[in-house]
């Protein structure tokens, strides 16, 4: 069981998009809408856009003309995101336009976001370091920032299995690993982000946004599980042997519709 057995990243993003959409905390949007007023198009910067799931989801829930600026370091993903926004309109039918910027979003400054009324991101924070979180927070101050679907590290299976806790702990350690000199925050990212904004005098609201995976999401459950277990075994090679039987049990249960999984996330709104 290795991480290499999982889907290509763009396909993974497409597979998870419905679960992300169902999980996001929509009650935070009331505070966002209250701040997006005026006749000029609302400019929204989406950080780490991937294939554009956040922009597609949110654009249709906000009123008025919108201009989205999609940021990612992967030009191919940005092209897919821009294409996916074709035909998307605002909640009241107003037009939505898109521009892409390819580059390192952790190096964005307040000047780069100066024209924005809102900053958004989804499934991003846990892939950043403490220093990068500080830079992102500093760049966002002055406008609301909505960060959705950040992992908390907590997973709950029904039925439970004796190996669940060990794999969860190993996966969380993997999320906190050092990559090319960058010490990732993983499940500690939400707390670090809230603290970074608080130090700058910005109020923060948090809401749970869990994936609830059941028989209708069996394909996503299986793909998520392979990546989750693969990362755990990469972190703790001693789990590789027991993981073989564990994987067979879990994947068989998922395919048969006997497995449900709660994958906990948190949505965070800073400045709303």
Secondary structure as GFF3:
##gff-version 3
##sequence-region A 1 272
A	DSSP	three_ten_helix	3	5	.	.	.	ID=ss1
A	DSSP	alpha_helix	9	23	.	.	.	ID=ss2
A	DSSP	alpha_helix	28	35	.	.	.	ID=ss3
A	DSSP	beta_strand	42	47	.	.	.	ID=ss4
A	DSSP	alpha_helix	53	59	.	.	.	ID=ss5
A	DSSP	beta_strand	66	72	.	.	.	ID=ss6
A	DSSP	alpha_helix	75	84	.	.	.	ID=ss7
A	DSSP	beta_strand	96	102	.	.	.	ID=ss8
A	DSSP	three_ten_helix	105	107	.	.	.	ID=ss9
A	DSSP	beta_strand	118	122	.	.	.	ID=ss10
A	DSSP	three_ten_helix	125	127	.	.	.	ID=ss11
A	DSSP	alpha_helix	130	140	.	.	.	ID=ss12
A	DSSP	beta_strand	144	158	.	.	.	ID=ss13
A	DSSP	alpha_helix	164	175	.	.	.	ID=ss14
A	DSSP	beta_strand	178	179	.	.	.	ID=ss15
A	DSSP	beta_strand	182	183	.	.	.	ID=ss16
A	DSSP	three_ten_helix	186	188	.	.	.	ID=ss17
A	DSSP	alpha_helix	189	199	.	.	.	ID=ss18
A	DSSP	beta_strand	204	208	.	.	.	ID=ss19
A	DSSP	beta_strand	211	213	.	.	.	ID=ss20
A	DSSP	three_ten_helix	215	217	.	.	.	ID=ss21
A	DSSP	alpha_helix	218	235	.	.	.	ID=ss22
A	DSSP	three_ten_helix	237	239	.	.	.	ID=ss23
A	DSSP	alpha_helix	240	255	.	.	.	ID=ss24
A	DSSP	beta_strand	260	270	.	.	.	ID=ss25
###
